[in-house]
Every structure is written in structure tokens, then in C-alpha cells.
Amino acid sequence: MTAGRSQQRLSSIEIERLSEVFDTHATVASDGAKYLTPDGFTRAITPALHQQQQSSYSAFFSVADKHASGRVSKDEFLEFQSLLVRHDAASSLSFKAVTQSDSAAAPALGALIGDSLIANYLKSQGQVSYAEFAQLVESVRADRIRQAFAAVDREKTGFIQVDQLVATASEFTPVAVQSTLAERLALVATEGKVGYPTFLAVVSLLSDPTKIAHAAAEVAKAPSQISASEFAATTDILTPLEASVLFTLASGQAGAETATTASITGILDSLHDSLVPAGRKSDVPITHKKPERTLLMELLFQAYNFGVGAIAGGIGATVVYPIDLVKTRMQNQRAAVVGEMMYKNSIDCFKKVIRNEGILGLYRGLGPQLVGVAPEKAIKLTMNDFVRSRMKNKDTGEITFAAELLAGAAAGGSQVVFTNPLEIVKIRLQTQGEMLKDATGLGAKATGTSPAVRRGAITIVKELGLMGLYKGASACLLRDVPFSAIYFPCYSHLKKDLFHEGERELSITDLLLAGAIAGMPAAYFTTPADVIKTRLQVEAKKGETVYTGLMDAARKIYKEEGFKAFFKGGPARILRSSPQFGTTLMCYELIHRMVPFPGEETHKRRDVGEERAREVSSQMALFNASNALRLMHDGNYKFGAMPKTTTA
């Protein structure tokens, strides 16, 4: 087998990871070539183990060192690793390790096997092929498993006690006696007892974790929650009883019919933790770090985010604008003024706008809204992403909840410079329909005033002036800062905790629901500030209360209309904000996927999917190497422990 052929068995992810491992532990020769010494080799294949544990894996150095040069090149290292990804890795590695040639297997195998039938065969055969070796070793393994069960089942009932299961199974599986996985093994028992078939299923499943990894890979595109029947239809790697045991261990419930894909792959982590000493991690980084951008590229990236946010914000605003108009008119309605109750509720308002102003009346003020919402949403989304990226842990990529709140608050505060002028113009355009109705109706006839003239956005801006455009800015800050501080952390955690972002690519529905659900508490709890802002920014009609500031508005609203007035339009605000932000964030993420910033797509995909693939690849290599060691030593060999004898 050549290095080129062997590397074809390794995926690009595995080759990249293993190259990093090799470089970390390699020694540089005088001619600049890199190689692994025996010590470097054992550290490279078991980087997370203690030195005492690593020494037992030195038996594999001679397998990798094909030319017996006392050193292992990168190609030889990759070729050795290609053996570890084979389905028969344990038997093929142990065969090569105990024989060093395909013609000397019989003596070495005879030293490991005490079965008289096999011993007699080997004695007369003199040599044995790999195919015969693998078959005989599997026979011996099955016999040892049977003997281990029989030794505990002294009454010959075909059952053992549940408290004996872990101790017996740990002879063949990497299950720590004191672990969550060991506790869950008790759930496979029936009335405190475990039958021989179930015992075989447990040992078969957990002694070869690669079966779990391969089964999990086949259902990787399934929904985060998968049923036992769906699992069975997707993969046939496991027997029905093994699948039943797997679902029980993954869910923590006896006879479970459903489990999450994350909990299934989590079993691999538990088995790996049983091999690796507590608190010890691999000294080889498995996370591919994104290269630092230059100043120019960083500016271009932020401009890209700004543009994507503008497009997404415009789409979101258009979708919910009619709801926003109804919300504004409901909040501006003064209950304390006789004859001012124009609308009974939000639905009544919606109907009357269509009846009096037509369908286009629902989109009154949309033009300025779109002009303003582009920079508003763009700065909010860009600022949140920017602050989050700067406050993440550089090594783990994690961010604290306090940092998430701060990022959201910063995003909300930054948008006010655009939001306030936009809001005041929008609100006056939305409410002038009411004034026009009054001016052309009974009010105008009674007072003898001339009909009011509809004003455009530019006219309103000229009338307000620069300072007038920021009227009510304090209330706008009071609304937007807490809104974003609530919204963005909720959105992030809904994606991660409810929809399992990182384990799979979220669908359009997932993104839409996460954005919409996060908008509900953020919108409702900030309604009082929104009511005050609306009252300060709207143009008061004759006879209406005039507000001079934030506190003045709060006092007068409470005195004249009561506490409930602060939550006027709350339901309409939820109906507007939830779908708007759901649509906006969905579009924002989809545009990033479809039109990624150069180089960003590769890194994002690696962060979500490849990091886990690299981690599983590392785990599988250790599992297979450990299985090979188990086959090389007597039946008392346990995972992670020094064998009684060491074969070089």
C-alpha cells in the first residue's frame, strides 16, 4: 500500500487535522525535513493521554515506520492514520503490530490465544493470513465476552444484575464506572436485570464507537429530533437491539422512541472522556482559526454587512408596514379627549383606514420609512455583529451573556441617530390622515376653517428643522436600547438552544421563527417607551395635551389616561415587530449565505460543521487504536489502563 493510496481514504478535513498534529510533534532534521521520533509518534496519536498511558501505544511505531529507519515521515504518518479509519482498524493494526510481516502471524497469535481448537490449528498450520487472523481474533473476542457474562451469571439464569452490568461491560468498552453514561446503562435493564442479548448489544455498541459515529453521520441531515423508526429507515449499521440501547443512552429514558442527533453524538464524547484523563485536552488545536483581516478588508466587510442589513431591513419593513401604521394611530388616540375615540381597537382601525383612505392608506409614509430603515437596520445589525465579534473568546468562540446584552444595547443606541428623524417624519405622515379627515369633516364646518393640505415628507422635514427631527430622542433611546438588549441575545439563544445551530444548517423556517419569537418580549416590554416617544413626536391637534419632555409626558399620560395607556398598541407592536424582525433577520442570514463575503463562507461552514468532524475524527482514531491494543493483550486489558504485559 502506498502513501498516495492510503491518503485517499482520508477526507480533506482529516488530512488537514493530521497535518497540524504531525507538525506539532515533529522534529526537524538537519536537511529541514520533518519526522516523528518514537516518543513524538505516540504523543501524536494520543495527544490527550498522560505519558504513562501513551507508552502502551508505542507498539504501533514499528507499523508506521515501514522502512525501519527509526523515524516516521509525514506520508508514513498519514498512511498509518489511514489504517485507523478502516472498518477493521483494530484487527488490522494488531495483526501488523504483533507480526511485522504477513508470514509470521501464527507464533504471535498462538501466544495470545489459549483456545485449544485454535491452538491446534495454528500448531499444524505454521502460518496464518490476515483474513484467518481476523476471523480467529473475533472468535476469541466473542468467547471472552461470553465467559465474562457467564462468570457473573453464577445461577445460570441468562440474566445479570444491573449493578454488575457496568463492571462487566467495562472489560470490553470505554465506559467509566462513575459517569453519566454508566448511570444510563441501568435504564436498559428490565426489573433490575439485564439479559444476555441486551448485554451483547451494549458491548457491541460501546466497544466499537465508530459504529455510532458512522450511524450518526448517516442521519446527520435528519431533523434535530429523530424517532427510532426514522433512524432505522436511515441506517442499517446497528441491529434493532443496538439501536434501542443507543436511544435509551442518548435520551436518558428507558425504551425511548425519540432522541436528538446531538445527544446521539454526545455518547461519543462520553466514551472519549472515559479514555482521556479528567481536565486534560488535546494539545493540538482542532478549531481552524479565521485569519485576521487587514484594515481595508475589515472596512469592506463592515460595508458589506451594512449593505446586507439595509436590504434585509427594507424587506422586513415593507412586509409589516400596515401593522405599524395601525399601531401608531392606536397609540396616538387620546382617551381623555371627548369625541377622540376614533378607533375601538386595532382591527377597527385597520378597517377604517381602508374605508376612508383606501388600501394605499395602509402604506402612508412608506417611502421615508424605506429611505430611513436602510441605514437604521443596517447600523443595528452591523453594530451588533461587530461588538459580538470583538467580545467573543478568541480561542473558544464563546461569548458571555453580559457581553451579548452589551452588544445588543450598543446596537440599539447606535441606530437612534437614524431612527429618530425617520420616526418623527413617519409618524406625522401616518397621522395626518386623521387630521385631514377632521379638517374636511364636521370639525372644519363647525369652525369655518379651510380644508387642510396634505404635506409630503420633505415639507415636514423643513418645518421641523434639524433639532426638531430629534424631538423625543430620549424616549427613542429608552425604547431602542432595551429592545435590542433583549432581542439579540434571545435570538442567538433560540437559534442555538431551540433550533440547535451549529449541529446543522438552520432552515428558513427556523430563522423566521427564531427572529419572530425573540421579537415578542422585546416589543411588548418596551411598549411604554414607544407610547411616550409617539406622543412626543406626533403633531398635537387643537385641544390636545402638549408634552414638554420625557418625564412630563409620562406624568401626564398616567394622570389623564391611567397605567394601561402605556401599553396601548402593545399587541399591534408585537404583531409588527415579531414578523418584521423575523423577516429581517431571516433575510440578513440568507443573503450572507447566498452572497457571502469573499472567504467568509468557507470559514463559517468550517466553524459549524468541520470542527465537529475534526473532533470526531480525532476520537475515532483513539477508539480504534485502543481497540487494537485490547486485541493485543489478554482479556483483563481495560481501556485507558496499562496492560499487564507490553508487546513491542
N, C-alpha and C positions, 0 to 999 in steps of 0.2 A: 504493500500500500504506500503510495507516495503522499508527500505533504499536500500537493495540489489536490489530489483526490479526496483526502481526508478533510481538507478545509471546506470542500463543497457541502459537507454535512453540517457545517456551522452556518448560522444565519449571520447577516451583516452586523446585527446587534451583538451577537456573541463574539464575533471576531474583534469588534471594537472594544468590548469589555475586556476580553482576554489579552488584547494588545496592551491595554492600560495596566493589567495585572502583571504581565511579563516585564514591562518597562519599570514598574515599581520595585520589583525584586531582582532585577537583572544586575549582573556585574559586567563592567565594560573592560574588554581585553585591550592589549596594547595597540592592536590594529583598529580599534574603535568598534569592533563587533560586540554585540551584547549576547550574554549567555547566562544560564542559571546553574549555579552550583547545586550540590545535593541539598544543602540547607535552604538555599533560595527557592529550589523547586518545591520542597514540602511547604514552605511558607506561602508560595504562590497558589498551591492547590487547596490549602486550608488556612486562608489568611485570618479567619476569625477564631481559630482554636489556640489554646495555650501551647507552649513549646513541648510540654510533655505529651500532649495529645498528638501534636504534629509528627512526633518522631515515629509513630507507628505507620505513618503513610509513606515513609522513606522507601518501603518495599517497591513502590511504583517508579522510583527513579530509573531503575535499570530498564523498565519497559519504555520509558520516554527516551532514554539515551540509546538510540538504535545502533550507534556506531561505537559504543563502549568507550567514549572519549572522556568520560568523567564530567561532561558538561552537556547542557541541553540548549539547543538553539531555539529561536522563535518558531521556526517551521516545525521542529520536533515537538515543541510545547503545544502548538495548535493541533498537531496530529494526535498527540496524547489526549487532548481535550475532546477531539472528535470521537474518541472511544467512549468518553463519558456521556455522550448524547445518544448512543446506541441503545436500543431497547434491551439488549443483552449485555449491557455495560458491566454489570457485576461479574458475570461468569467469564466474559472475555478478558477483563482485566486480571482477575485472579488466575486464569489459565496462563496468561503471559508472565505474570509475576512469579508463579511457582515453577514454571518450566523453563523460561527463557528461550525455548525452541519448541516447535510443534512435534518433535520426535522423542521428547523426554518427559512426557506427562505422566506416564504410569508410576514411576517411583515416587514422585512428589505427591501424586493423588493418593497413592496407597498409604502414605504417611498420614493423610488427613482422614481417611475413611476406615472405619472399623467393621463395617458390614461384611460378613463372611462371604456372601454371594459375590459382592463386588470385588472383594479382595482376591477371591479365587479367579475371577475373570481377568483381573489385572495381572495376576501372577502368571497365567498362561499366555496372556496377550503380549506382555513385554512393553508395549507402547499403546498409546490411545490418541485418537484425533480430538480436535476441539469439539466436534459435534457429539462424540461419545462422552467427553469430559462434561460438557454442559448438561447432558441428559442424566448422567450419573450423579452430578452435584445436586441437581434438582430433586432427584430421588432421595438422596441423603437428607436434604433440607426438609422435604415433606415428612420423612421418617422422624427427624428430630422434633418437628412441630407436634407430630402425633404422640411421641414419647413424653414431651413436656406436658401435654394435656393429660395423658394417662397417669403421670406421676402425681398430679394434683387430684384427679378423679379416682381416689382410692376405693370408693364404693362401687365403681364401675357402673355409674348411672347414665353416663353420657352428658353430664352437666357438671359445671364447677360453680362455686360461689362467686358472686360479683366482686367481692373483695380480693379474690385470687386472680381475677382477670388481668389487671394491670401488671402485677408482678410476673405473671407467666408470659404475657404478650411482650413485656419489655425485653425479654431474652432475644426477641426477633425484630422488634420495632423501636424506633427512636422516640419513645413516649416516657417523659419524666414522670415519676411516681407522684410528685407534688406539682401538678399542673392542671389548668382548666380542662385540657383535653382528657387527662386521666379521670377527672371528675365526671365528664360527659360520657365516658365509656360505660359508666354504671347504668346509663339510660338504655343500653342495648339489651339489658337483662330482662327476663320475664320472671316476675315474682322472686327476684333476688338471685336468679340462677341464669347461667349462660350455657346454651347448648353447644355441642361440638361444631355444627355447621356455622353458627354465629362466630365462634372463636376463630375458625378458619377464615371467615370473611374479614374479621378485624385484623388478623395477622397479614393476610394477603393485601389488604388495602393499605395498612400503615407501614408494612415492611418495605414497600416499593412506592414511595410518594410520587414517583414520576407518573404513575397511573392517574393519580389525582390531577397532576399538572396537565397531562395530555387531555384528560376528560374536561377539565376547566377550559382549556384552550378551544376545544370543540364547541363549547357553549358560550364562548366569550361574547358573541353577538346577540345572545338571548337577552330578554329583559332582565333588569336587576333582580327581580323576584322570579324564580323559576320553579315549576312544580315537578314532582318526581316523574310524572308521565311525560312531560316535555323534555326532561333530562334524558329519560330512557330513549325517547324518539330521536334525540340529537346525537347521542354517543352510545356505542356498544362496548366500550373499553372495559367497563365494570360489569360484574354479574349483578342480577337483581338484588341479591342479599347484600353485596358490597355497596351498591347504590343506596340501599335502605340504611345501612350503617353510616354512610357518608352524610346523608341528610340529617340523621339523628345527631351526629357530632357537629355538623355545621350550624344547625338551628338551636341546639341545646334542648330539644324536646323529643321525647320518645315517640317513635312512629311518625315523625314529621313528614308532611306531604309537600311542603314548600321550603325553600331556602334561598338566600341571596347568593349571587355569584361571588360577592365579596367574602361572605362567611365560608364558602367552599374553599376558595384560595387561601383564606385565613388559616386553614388547617395546616397548610404547608409552612406557614410562619411558625405555628406552634411546634411542629416537628423539628424545624430548623433550630428553634430556640432550645430544644432539648439537647441538641448536639453542641450548641455554642454556649460557652460559659456566660453566666449572667453578667450583664453590663459590658460585655466585650463585643465590639463591632468590627467589621472588616476594615483593614487599614487601606483598602483600595476604594476610592470614591466610585459609586455606581451612578451618581447623578451627573449627566452631561451638562456642564455649566455653559450658559449662553455667553458668547464673547462680548466684551464691553464695546459699546458703540462709540464712535468718535463724536465730537461735539456736533459736527454737521449732520451726521446720521441721526443723532438724538433729536435735533431740531426738526429734521424731516419726519421722524417717527411721530413726534408730538403734533406736527401739522397734519400728518395722515390721520391720527386719532381724532383731531379736531374736525376734519372733513367728514369722516365716517359718522361722528356724533351729530354733525349738522344734518346729514341726510336722514339718519335714523330718527332724529328729533322731529324733523319736518313730517315724516310719515306718521309718527305717533300723534302729533298734534292735529293733523288733518282727520285722523280716524275718530278722535273724541271731541272735536271742537263743538258740535251741537250740545253735548252734555255740559261742556264748560260754560257755554252761553246761558243755559238754564240755571246752572249753579250760581253764576254771577247775579242774575236777575233775582233769584230767590234770596241771596244774601243781602241785596240792596233794598229789599222790600221792608218798609218801616211799619211795624205793627202798631206803634204808638200813634200814628197819624190817621185820623178818621178818613175813611174812603181810600186809603192807600193799599188795602189788601187786594191787589190786582190778581194774585195767583193763590189758589188754595194749597197747592203742593207742586212738586216738580213735574208731575205728569200733566197737571192742568196748565202749567207754564209752557210746557212743550207744545201742547195743543193750541194754545192761544197765540204763540209766536207764529206757528204755521198758518193759522187762520187770519191773523192781522197783517203779517209781513211776508207770508209765502215761505216756501222751502228755503229760498236763498237767505231768508231772515235768520235761519239757524247758523249760517256761516258769516254773519255780520262781523267784520273785524278780522277775518281770517288772514287777509293779506299782510297786515302789520304783524300778525301773530307768526306767520311763516318767516317773515323777514327777521323777526326778533328771536324766534325759537331756535334758529340755526346756531347762532353763537351761544345762546343760553344753554341748550342741551349739550352742545359741543364742549363748552368750557367746563360744565359739570362733570361729564363723563371723562374728559381728558384729565381734569384735576384729580378726580377720584383714583383713576388708574395710576397717575403719576405719583401721588402720595403713597398709595399702597405699595408700588414698586420700590420706593425708597425706604419704606419701613419694614419690608419683609426681611426675614433672616436670610443672609446671603448663602448660607450653607444648606439649610433645610427647605427654604422657600416658604416657611410658615410665617403667619402674621398674627399678632395678639389681637384680642377683641377690642382692647382700648385703642390700638392703632387703627383698627377698622372704623371705629366711631370717629376718631380724629380725621381720617381720610374723608369720610362722608360729610362731616361738618365743614371741612375745608372746601369741599366741592360745592356745598350749599351756599357758603359765604361768597365764594368767587363768582357765582352766577348772578348775584344781585345787581352787579354793575350793568348787566344786560336786562335782567328780569324786570327791574322796577320801571324803567321807561316803557318797556313793552307792555307791562301790565296796566299801567295807568291809561295809555292810549287805547288798549284793547277794551278795558272796562268802559270807557266813555263811548266808544263805538257800540259796544254791546247794549248799553243802557239808553242810548239816545233814541232808540225805537220807542221806548216808553214815553220819553219826553215829547217826541213827535206826535204820538197818539194823544197825549194830553193837550198839546198845543193846537191840534186840529180838531179836538173834540169839544165836550161841554165846557171844559175849563177855559178854552180860548174864547168861546161865545159869551161866557159869563163875564169875562174880564175885558172883552173887546180887544184883546191883543192879536197881533198878526201871526199867522202860522209860522212856526219855527222852520229854519232851513237846515237840511241835513249837512253835516260837516264831515269832511274827509280826515284821514289820519294826519296829513301834512298840516292842515288848518289847526287841528288840536295841538300838535307839537309846537306850532308858532305861538298859540295862545298861552301854553304852559311855560315855555321857555326852559332853559337848562335846569334851573333849580326846581321848577315845577315838575319836571319829569322824574325827580327823585323824591317827590312828596310821598310819605308813607314808607320810606326806605327802611326805617327802624322796624316796622311791622313786617316788612318783606324779609328782613334778616331773621326776625323772630319766627317766621314760618319756614323759610328755606333751610336754615342751618339745622334745626332738629329734624326736619323732614328727611334730609339726605343722611343725617347721622343714624336715623332709624332704618331708612330704606336700603342703603347699600350693604350694611352688614347682614340684614335679613335676606337680601337677595343672594349674597355669597353663601350663606349657610344653608339656605333652601337648596341651592344647586348641589352643594357638597353632601349635606346630611339626608335630604329627602330624595334627590334625584341621582345621587352617587356620581357626581362629576369626578373625573379622574380615573374611574373604573371603566367608563365608556364615554362615547361622544354623545352629548345631550341632543335630543331631538328638538324640532321646532316647538312642539307642544310643551316639552319640559321647560324650555327657555321662556315661553309665553306664560306658563303657569307660575314659574318662579318669580318673574317680574310682576305679574298681576297680584299674587298673594302678598308679596313684600310691600306693595303699594297700599294695601288696605289699612294696616295700623299706622303707617307713616302719614297717610292722608287724613285719617279721622282725628288722630291726636293733635294734629296741627291746625285743625279747623278754626279754633278760636282766633289764632293769629291771622288766619286768612280772612275771617269776618272783619276784624279790625282794619286790616290792610285795605279791604274793599271799601269800607266806609270812609277811610281817609282819602282814597284815590278817586272815588266817584264824585261827579259834579252834583252838589246838593241842589235840589229843586226848591222853589219858594215855599217857605213854611217848614222845611225840614231842619232837623238839628244839624248844626255845623260843629265839626270836631277840630280842635286845635293841635292835637298831638296824640301820641300812643296811649298814655295814661288817661288823658281826657276822654278819648273815645271809649276806652274800657269802662270807665266810671259811668259815663252817660248811657252806654248800651245796657249795662247791668241795671242801672236805676230805672230806665224807661221801659225796658223790654224783658228784664229778668235773665237768669243764668242760661236758660235754654237758647236764647238768641245767639250765644257764642257758638252754638253748634248748628246754626241754620245752614242749610245746604250741605251738611255733613255727608248724608247718603249720596247726594249728587257729586260731591267731591270725590268720594270713594269710587263711584261709577265712572268718573272721568280719569282719576289718577291711576287706578289699577290697570285698566286696559291701555291707557296711554303709555305708562312706563313698561308694561308688559310688552307692548308692541315696539316701543323704542329700544329697550334692551335686547329684545329678540333680533331686531334688525341690526343693531350695533354688532352683536356677536356673529350673526350670519354674514354680514359684509366683511368682517375680519376673516372669516373662514374662506369666503369665495374670492375676495380680492386682498390677500394677505400682503403685509409689508414685506419687501424682499428679505428673505432669511428667517422671518418670524414664524412662518407656518411649520417649517422643519423643527424648530426648537420647541414650539408648543406641542406638536404631536409627540415629540420625544419626551417632554415633561409628563404628559398624561399617560401614554401607552408604553413607551420604550423603557422608561425607568423601571416599571414593574417587570417587564420582560427581562431586563438585565438582572434584576434581583432574583427572579425565578430561575434564570439560567445558572446563576451562582449557587443557588440552593440545590438544584438538581445535580450539579457536579459533585457537591459534597455528599449528597444522599447516595449516589452511585459509587463513589469511592468508598464510602463507609460500608455499603453492601458487599463490595468486593473484599474488603478486609474481613468482614464477618464470614464469608465463604472460605477465606484462607486460614481461619483459626477455628478452634474447637467450638463445640456447642455452647460453652459458657461465655463466649465473647458477647459483650454488650456494646451497643452504640455509644460512642463518646468515651469509652473506658479503655485503659491499656489492656491489650490481650495478655494472656498468661505467658504465651511464647511469641516471639517475634521472628518471622521468617524473612530473611533478606533476599 
